[in-house]
């Protein structure tokens, strides 16, 4: 199984998180390296594009 990853370096609202979840992204970590800054880390299974052949 292969994964693709997404990093978002801005604060997300609940609706934005729900949109990402509906697109198959799973939130795996949230860190705050500085005050008022959140970094979100997402993953989802990488499905090969059938048109790529």
N, C-alpha and C positions, 0 to 999 in steps of 0.2 A: 504494500500500500504506500502510495506517495502522497505527500501533502504540499499544499501551497500556503504561503504565509502572508499576512497583511499587518502592517504596523500603522497606527493612527496616532499622531502626536498633537492632538487637540482634544478638548473636552467634548464628549458626545452626549447628546440628549437621549432619553429613553426611546423616542421614535426612531432615531438614527441607529441605535443598537438593535432595535427590532427589525429594521430594514436589512441590516447586515445578517442577522440570524435567519431571516426569510430567504436570503441568498445563499445559505449554507455555511456561513462563517460561524465558527464556535469561538467564543471569548475564552482564552486560556490564561491571561494574566493582565493585570493593570498595575502600573508602577507610577510613582510620583517622584521623579528625580529633582524637582524643584517645587516650591510653593505655587499652587494654582495651575500646575501643569500636570496633565495626565497623559500617559502613553499606554495605549491599548494594543494587545497582541492577540491576533486571531489566527485560526487555521481552518482549512477545509480540505477534504479529500480532492486530490487532483485527478480529474477524469480526463483521459486523453480525448482530444478533439478528433472526431471521426473524419472531418473534412481535411485534416492535416496530411492524409496519405496521398 
